[in-house]
Amino acid sequence: MYPGKYAVERADQPCFIMASTGEAVTYAEYEARTNRLAHVLRNAGLGFRDHYTVFMENNARYLESCGAGERTGLYVTAANSHLTADELAYILENSESKALIASASTLPAAAAAAAQVPAVELLLVVDEEGSLSPSDRHGFLDFLETTATQPGTPVSDERRGRVMLYSSGTTGRPKGILYDLPEVPPETMLSPQEFLASLWGFREGVTYLSPAPLYHSAPQGSVGLTIRTGGTAIIMERFDATEYLRLVERYRVTHSQLVPTMFVRMLKLPDEVRLSFDVSSLEVAVHSAAPCPVPIKEQMIEWWGPILVEYYGATEAMGFAACNSEEWLAHRGTVGRVVSGDLRVCDDLLNEVPAGMPGTLWFVTDRPVRYFNDHERSQEALSPDGRMCTVGDVGYLDEDGFLYLTDRATFMIISGGVNTYPQETENLLITHPKVADAAVFGIPHPDLGEEVKAAVELMPGSTPGPELEAELIQFCQEHLARHKCPRSIDFEDKLPRLATGKLYKRQLRDKYWADAAGRI
């Protein structure tokens, strides 16, 4: 998120625009803002490769809060703004953060977390509406007042910094994913930025629409590329399907990155709403986070044209697969062909399996995954010989070398000795006209060990109850083998899906296992 030469060449061009208010921050303003915060961080004693944490929702000060670290040689942890105080305290302590930037809305949790981690000495709160009195700040300094006292020129010892993100914690405590940080100037592109810019078609002057939280790696990377290539980023505070389409039309958006649930929300808008917006300016629509159900992607390509680019890659950056729309249409359901890294699909004994057979995805690497201050889990990601790394995803390669994801190994359901991956069932349920979202997981069964359970979020106007439960189970049985179909369905007001697109299944699943004698 370093503005570089564009602070001079495109001084008056909007660097980013906040979607809900239309507030525009030019490249010249963004340059001055990041410099002022950089001086605050330096004056607080943060030096090369030190860490600090940003704990906010998407707002007009988020990008500079990260951008200042990128020009002062610091690691920036962008923390999920929905964390509890204890969860945030764990990240602050684990990351060895020396500063914390919060917002007025996240301040209660931030203050409680900071009280548990006294090593965090610099505390700043963004309060653009001026709603907090000094006594309300719990020892936090006002961000705007503090940065206003500093010069808008660079610090004397600028270096490249980078973001250190934490895993989502959907299968356990989050892990800090550490990348190398060489001592280079802040304008230096670090891997994999140049590779992604080329793959995603970023160029000078793009208009990028970001519909997701900036604490996640995909929007972080894409917005950062937009700024480093002299484009304009439109930042949505939260995703809304109709508003997204309105913004595409209003700003003539050229690039965007989404997750499949966003496609579903847009496709299920009434046609008179969905088709009323001009989306012809879109050149590239990137999507990831979860495999897209085949019918959903087919409808998106029919609507937007062959502009969808899908990719698979963990934040750990062990390897990368990607495909354009033409490749996907020839290999429906794929997440792409490996374009970076050396992928091996292996059985439990780490023997490679033939094409078409599912196995754990391992990447041969000379740069092992490193989780910050977590040697044990760093070792768990490695094969015994230390040559390969995995995050536990399961999938297979077809004869042409295209990758298909099955699911995470941790989500596998073992029922009567048969292994079932719930993703296929979830992908089917979400296509039902009465279903807005779906989660499938295993719950205890006295004879089978586990049985398949579904939880669904319904579309407005749909009535939960035994009749609809029977209808959805019958729908599954018409399209899937019986062992993949749910035996029962819960109706939830809203599924615990992270804003990044990932399902937080533990919240749904663990309540069924609380009193179980053993866990599969």
Protein Blocks (a to p, Z undefined) as FASTA:
>chain_A
ZZkjmlmmmmmgcfbdcfklopacdfklmmmmmmmmmmmmmmnopaehiacdddddddfk
lmmmmmmmmmnopacddddfkbcfklmmmmmmmnopabdcddfklmmmmmmmmmmmmmlm
bccdddfkopacfklnnopacfklmmmmpcfbdcfkbccdddddddehlnoccddddddd
ddddfklccdfklmmmmmnopaehiacddfbdfkbmklmmmmmmmmmnopacdddfbdcf
klmmmmmmmnopabdcddfklmmmmmmpcfklmmmpccklpmbdcdehiacdfklmmmmm
mmnopabccddddfklmaccdddfklmmmmghiabjcfedjdddddfkopacdehiacdd
ddddfbdcddehilklmmmmpcfkopaccehiacdddfkopacdfbdfklpcceehiacd
fklmmmmmmmpmkbmbdcddddddfklopacdddddddehiacdjklmmmmmmmmmmmmc
fklpcfbdcddfbdcddfkopacfklmmmmmmmmgmbdZZ
